[in-house]
């Protein structure tokens, strides 16, 4: 799965470009009166010939700071690329509707998706081949090889641009830890710790923990817990479902015990992470599973004081690992090459132009966005060092509250890449069942999910 993007704002529009244009025009012998007409004609011609691309990453109106920053960034981009225009849509990627919308001609040009998606989209010819654009971009060669592999097929063709990565951890309320007699600088390290912490944090008005179980996010978080137990979701070659193992059962049993034996989870269930984050922000729960990029939403959308929240690594039960994922931009294969280029240029410009990034980070900070949250490193060498230095320079978050997350030595395990979203969807009902029924049978639920998902794997291999 991926997480929601944050946007930086624009640099002040430079006057040097317009001044240089006037000087060049004068050298061509264009007089004052004819120059005015010439500029008007050029403006009209540019407007009519501009390649207009749509992107699905417009922030929601409920986050006005991010929305302002996005709109300013578009203005800056269009000034730098006068023959390219960008129209933002608030339309997060949905694997359940993507193919139908693509077939109907309704999908945006540039689509921010998840690390899990390129293999399926490539195999279904549902992502544009952008090899020429990618190889012509100065920083593509600097991607960590495992990151570049996410968007590259077996023949070396490129189908996307990874933009950010994450590792799931435990986001928690430090004040609630202190009130419960727990050290806020020592989040739970093991499953046993986690379960005990949740019980201690539970009060008449606060649940110790809330978990996701709908919108494929139940299966997503199940996979994360499975990795902490040392289990596997699929066979190494991706042809067999293996999550109905003893370790998989232990994940559902943990959650069921917390819900019905300990009573340390919310009575209301069927959440996505948007809801669990809201519950944390409004002091209804003490701990949730979350990626660090959601610290920005916690602050800007819910008005939370980040000094009151900590982030720790996932509690472990023998796996010494956590799920790592991220976001990748793919492009509509039905769009024309000039429109695809406009979307590609906007993605690389807004995410990786160092001058734009510096201005963006400064603008984010001044508009109430969180800057400097921990993030995965996508690149190697000098470029990554420059990206990291900018993040530290404009950091306005209490990084000391994330020390255990930043310093963890747990391994990072990628999401399974064969029919991942369908696997997550198959697991949602099992997560829902153990969180809503004291009579749920974890083993039977996982066997059923594995049987259903195996049909998907078999049909995809046929």
BELTAVEN-V509113 format. One record per residue. N is the residue number from 1. RES is the residue in three letters. SS is DSSP state (h for helix, s for strand, l for the rest). PSI is psi as a letter, one per 20 degrees, with the letter a starting at -180 (NA if undefined). D_CENTER is the distance of its C-alpha to the mean C-alpha in whole Angstrom. Layout:
{{N:RES:SS:PSI:D_CENTER} {N:RES:SS:PSI:D_CENTER}}
//
This chain:
{{1:UNK:l:r:7} {2:UNK:l:r:3} {3:UNK:l:r:2} {4:UNK:l:p:5} {5:UNK:l:q:6} {6:UNK:l:q:9} {7:UNK:l:q:13} {8:UNK:l:r:16} {9:UNK:l:a:19} {10:UNK:l:q:22} {11:UNK:l:r:25} {12:UNK:l:p:28} {13:UNK:l:p:29} {14:UNK:l:p:32} {15:UNK:l:i:35} {16:UNK:h:h:36} {17:UNK:h:g:35} {18:UNK:h:h:37} {19:UNK:h:g:40} {20:UNK:h:h:40} {21:UNK:h:g:40} {22:UNK:h:g:43} {23:UNK:h:g:45} {24:UNK:h:h:44} {25:UNK:h:g:46} {26:UNK:h:h:49} {27:UNK:h:h:50} {28:UNK:l:i:50} {29:UNK:l:k:52} {30:UNK:l:p:51} {31:UNK:l:r:52} {32:UNK:h:g:51} {33:UNK:h:g:52} {34:UNK:h:h:51} {35:UNK:h:g:48} {36:UNK:h:g:47} {37:UNK:h:h:47} {38:UNK:h:g:45} {39:UNK:h:g:42} {40:UNK:h:g:42} {41:UNK:h:g:43} {42:UNK:h:g:40} {43:UNK:h:g:37} {44:UNK:h:g:38} {45:UNK:h:g:38} {46:UNK:h:g:35} {47:UNK:h:h:33} {48:UNK:h:h:35} {49:UNK:h:i:34} {50:UNK:l:p:30} {51:UNK:s:p:27} {52:UNK:s:o:25} {53:UNK:s:q:21} {54:UNK:s:q:19} {55:UNK:s:q:15} {56:UNK:l:j:13} {57:UNK:s:j:11} {58:UNK:l:p:14} {59:UNK:l:q:13} {60:UNK:l:q:15} {61:UNK:l:i:19} {62:UNK:l:i:18} {63:UNK:l:m:16} {64:UNK:h:h:19} {65:UNK:h:g:18} {66:UNK:h:h:15} {67:UNK:h:g:17} {68:UNK:h:g:20} {69:UNK:h:g:18} {70:UNK:h:g:16} {71:UNK:h:h:20} {72:UNK:h:h:22} {73:UNK:h:h:19} {74:UNK:h:g:20} {75:UNK:h:g:24} {76:UNK:h:g:24} {77:UNK:h:g:22} {78:UNK:h:h:25} {79:UNK:h:h:28} {80:UNK:h:h:27} {81:UNK:l:m:27} {82:UNK:l:i:29} {83:UNK:l:j:30} {84:UNK:s:p:26} {85:UNK:s:q:24} {86:UNK:s:p:21} {87:UNK:s:o:21} {88:UNK:s:q:17} {89:UNK:l:p:17} {90:UNK:s:n:15} {91:UNK:l:m:14} {92:UNK:l:q:11} {93:UNK:l:p:11} {94:UNK:l:o:13} {95:UNK:l:i:14} {96:UNK:l:h:18} {97:UNK:l:i:19} {98:UNK:h:g:17} {99:UNK:h:h:20} {100:UNK:h:g:23} {101:UNK:h:h:21} {102:UNK:h:g:22} {103:UNK:h:h:25} {104:UNK:l:j:26} {105:UNK:l:k:25} {106:UNK:l:i:23} {107:UNK:l:q:19} {108:UNK:l:r:18} {109:UNK:l:g:19} {110:UNK:s:p:15} {111:UNK:s:o:12} {112:UNK:s:o:9} {113:UNK:s:b:8} {114:UNK:s:q:7} {115:UNK:l:h:9} {116:UNK:l:i:11} {117:UNK:l:h:13} {118:UNK:h:g:15} {119:UNK:h:g:18} {120:UNK:h:g:18} {121:UNK:h:h:18} {122:UNK:h:g:20} {123:UNK:h:h:23} {124:UNK:l:j:23} {125:UNK:l:k:23} {126:UNK:l:j:20} {127:UNK:l:p:19} {128:UNK:l:q:21} {129:UNK:l:o:22} {130:UNK:l:k:21} {131:UNK:h:g:23} {132:UNK:h:g:26} {133:UNK:h:g:23} {134:UNK:h:g:21} {135:UNK:h:h:24} {136:UNK:h:i:25} {137:UNK:l:p:22} {138:UNK:l:h:24} {139:UNK:l:i:21} {140:UNK:h:h:20} {141:UNK:h:i:22} {142:UNK:h:i:21} {143:UNK:s:q:18} {144:UNK:l:p:18} {145:UNK:h:h:20} {146:UNK:h:h:17} {147:UNK:h:g:14} {148:UNK:h:h:17} {149:UNK:h:h:18} {150:UNK:h:h:15} {151:UNK:h:j:16} {152:UNK:s:p:19} {153:UNK:l:a:22} {154:UNK:l:h:25} {155:UNK:l:i:27} {156:UNK:l:j:25} {157:UNK:l:q:24} {158:UNK:s:p:20} {159:UNK:l:j:18} {160:UNK:l:r:15} {161:UNK:s:o:13} {162:UNK:s:p:10} {163:UNK:s:h:9} {164:UNK:s:q:7} {165:UNK:s:r:7} {166:UNK:s:r:7} {167:UNK:s:p:10} {168:UNK:l:q:11} {169:UNK:s:a:14} {170:UNK:s:o:16} {171:UNK:s:p:16} {172:UNK:s:r:20} {173:UNK:s:o:22} {174:UNK:h:h:25} {175:UNK:h:h:28} {176:UNK:h:h:28} {177:UNK:h:g:28} {178:UNK:h:g:31} {179:UNK:h:h:32} {180:UNK:l:j:32} {181:UNK:l:j:34} {182:UNK:l:q:31} {183:UNK:l:o:30} {184:UNK:l:i:27} {185:UNK:l:j:26} {186:UNK:l:m:26} {187:UNK:l:r:24} {188:UNK:l:p:25} {189:UNK:l:h:25} {190:UNK:s:r:26} {191:UNK:h:g:26} {192:UNK:h:g:29} {193:UNK:h:g:28} {194:UNK:h:g:25} {195:UNK:h:g:28} {196:UNK:h:g:30} {197:UNK:h:g:28} {198:UNK:h:h:27} {199:UNK:h:g:30} {200:UNK:h:h:31} {201:UNK:h:i:29} {202:UNK:l:p:30} {203:UNK:l:a:32} {204:UNK:l:h:34} {205:UNK:l:i:31} {206:UNK:l:p:28} {207:UNK:s:q:26} {208:UNK:s:h:25} {209:UNK:s:q:22} {210:UNK:s:q:20} {211:UNK:l:q:18} {212:UNK:s:q:16} {213:UNK:l:j:18} {214:UNK:l:r:17} {215:UNK:l:k:15} {216:UNK:l:i:14} {217:UNK:h:i:13} {218:UNK:h:g:16} {219:UNK:h:h:16} {220:UNK:h:g:13} {221:UNK:h:h:14} {222:UNK:h:g:18} {223:UNK:h:g:16} {224:UNK:h:g:15} {225:UNK:h:h:19} {226:UNK:h:g:20} {227:UNK:h:h:19} {228:UNK:h:h:21} {229:UNK:h:i:24} {230:UNK:l:j:24} {231:UNK:l:r:24} {232:UNK:l:q:23} {233:UNK:l:h:21} {234:UNK:s:q:23} {235:UNK:l:q:26} {236:UNK:l:h:25} {237:UNK:l:j:26} {238:UNK:l:j:24} {239:UNK:l:i:27} {240:UNK:l:p:27} {241:UNK:s:p:25} {242:UNK:l:j:26} {243:UNK:l:i:24} {244:UNK:l:l:27} {245:UNK:l:r:29} {246:UNK:h:h:30} {247:UNK:h:h:27} {248:UNK:h:g:25} {249:UNK:h:h:28} {250:UNK:h:h:28} {251:UNK:h:g:24} {252:UNK:h:h:25} {253:UNK:h:h:28} {254:UNK:h:g:27} {255:UNK:h:h:25} {256:UNK:h:g:28} {257:UNK:h:g:30} {258:UNK:h:h:28} {259:UNK:h:g:28} {260:UNK:h:h:32} {261:UNK:h:g:34} {262:UNK:l:h:32} {263:UNK:l:k:31} {264:UNK:l:j:28} {265:UNK:s:r:26} {266:UNK:l:q:25} {267:UNK:l:h:28} {268:UNK:l:q:26} {269:UNK:l:a:23} {270:UNK:l:l:21} {271:UNK:s:q:18} {272:UNK:l:r:14} {273:UNK:h:h:12} {274:UNK:h:g:13} {275:UNK:h:g:16} {276:UNK:h:h:16} {277:UNK:h:g:15} {278:UNK:h:g:18} {279:UNK:h:h:20} {280:UNK:h:g:19} {281:UNK:h:h:19} {282:UNK:l:j:23} {283:UNK:l:k:24} {284:UNK:l:h:25} {285:UNK:s:q:23} {286:UNK:s:h:23} {287:UNK:s:q:20} {288:UNK:s:q:17} {289:UNK:s:p:14} {290:UNK:s:q:11} {291:UNK:l:q:8} {292:UNK:l:i:10} {293:UNK:l:i:8} {294:UNK:h:i:9} {295:UNK:h:h:12} {296:UNK:h:g:12} {297:UNK:h:h:12} {298:UNK:h:g:15} {299:UNK:h:g:17} {300:UNK:h:h:17} {301:UNK:l:h:17} {302:UNK:l:i:19} {303:UNK:l:k:21} {304:UNK:l:q:21} {305:UNK:l:o:22} {306:UNK:h:i:20} {307:UNK:h:h:23} {308:UNK:h:j:23} {309:UNK:s:q:20} {310:UNK:s:r:20} {311:UNK:s:p:17} {312:UNK:s:r:18} {313:UNK:s:r:18} {314:UNK:l:p:18} {315:UNK:l:q:22} {316:UNK:s:q:23} {317:UNK:l:l:26} {318:UNK:l:i:27} {319:UNK:l:h:24} {320:UNK:l:l:23} {321:UNK:s:r:19} {322:UNK:s:q:16} {323:UNK:s:p:13} {324:UNK:s:p:10} {325:UNK:s:b:8} {326:UNK:s:a:5} {327:UNK:s:q:5} {328:UNK:s:q:8} {329:UNK:s:p:11} {330:UNK:s:r:14} {331:UNK:s:q:17} {332:UNK:l:o:19} {333:UNK:l:i:22} {334:UNK:l:i:25} {335:UNK:l:q:24} {336:UNK:l:r:27} {337:UNK:h:h:26} {338:UNK:h:h:27} {339:UNK:h:g:24} {340:UNK:h:g:22} {341:UNK:h:h:23} {342:UNK:h:g:22} {343:UNK:h:g:19} {344:UNK:h:g:18} {345:UNK:h:h:20} {346:UNK:h:g:18} {347:UNK:h:g:15} {348:UNK:h:h:16} {349:UNK:h:g:18} {350:UNK:h:h:16} {351:UNK:h:h:13} {352:UNK:h:i:16} {353:UNK:l:o:19} {354:UNK:h:h:21} {355:UNK:h:g:23} {356:UNK:h:g:20} {357:UNK:h:g:18} {358:UNK:h:g:21} {359:UNK:h:g:22} {360:UNK:h:g:18} {361:UNK:h:g:18} {362:UNK:h:g:21} {363:UNK:h:g:21} {364:UNK:h:g:18} {365:UNK:h:g:20} {366:UNK:h:i:23} {367:UNK:l:k:21} {368:UNK:l:j:20} {369:UNK:l:q:16} {370:UNK:l:p:15} {371:UNK:l:p:16} {372:UNK:l:j:16} {373:UNK:l:q:13} {374:UNK:l:q:13} {375:UNK:l:q:11} {376:UNK:l:q:11} {377:UNK:l:o:14} {378:UNK:l:h:13} {379:UNK:s:r:17} {380:UNK:l:q:20} {381:UNK:l:b:23} {382:UNK:h:h:24} {383:UNK:h:g:21} {384:UNK:h:h:19} {385:UNK:h:h:21} {386:UNK:h:g:21} {387:UNK:h:g:18} {388:UNK:h:h:18} {389:UNK:h:h:21} {390:UNK:h:g:20} {391:UNK:h:g:17} {392:UNK:h:h:20} {393:UNK:h:h:23} {394:UNK:l:j:21} {395:UNK:l:p:20} {396:UNK:l:j:20} {397:UNK:l:q:19} {398:UNK:l:n:21} {399:UNK:h:h:20} {400:UNK:h:h:23} {401:UNK:h:i:21} {402:UNK:h:j:19} {403:UNK:h:g:22} {404:UNK:h:h:21} {405:UNK:h:g:18} {406:UNK:h:h:18} {407:UNK:h:j:21} {408:UNK:l:q:21} {409:UNK:l:j:22} {410:UNK:l:q:20} {411:UNK:s:q:19} {412:UNK:s:p:16} {413:UNK:s:p:16} {414:UNK:s:q:14} {415:UNK:l:q:13} {416:UNK:l:q:16} {417:UNK:l:j:16} {418:UNK:l:o:19} {419:UNK:l:l:18} {420:UNK:h:g:16} {421:UNK:h:h:15} {422:UNK:h:h:18} {423:UNK:h:g:19} {424:UNK:h:g:16} {425:UNK:h:h:18} {426:UNK:h:h:21} {427:UNK:h:i:21} {428:UNK:h:g:20} {429:UNK:h:h:24} {430:UNK:h:g:24} {431:UNK:h:g:22} {432:UNK:h:g:23} {433:UNK:h:g:27} {434:UNK:h:i:27} {435:UNK:h:i:26} {436:UNK:h:i:28} {437:UNK:l:p:31} {438:UNK:l:i:33} {439:UNK:l:j:35} {440:UNK:l:q:32} {441:UNK:l:o:32} {442:UNK:h:g:29} {443:UNK:h:g:31} {444:UNK:h:h:32} {445:UNK:h:g:29} {446:UNK:h:h:27} {447:UNK:h:g:30} {448:UNK:h:g:30} {449:UNK:h:g:26} {450:UNK:h:g:27} {451:UNK:h:g:30} {452:UNK:h:g:28} {453:UNK:h:h:25} {454:UNK:h:h:27} {455:UNK:h:h:29} {456:UNK:h:g:25} {457:UNK:h:g:26} {458:UNK:h:g:29} {459:UNK:h:h:29} {460:UNK:h:h:26} {461:UNK:h:i:29} {462:UNK:l:NA:32}}
//
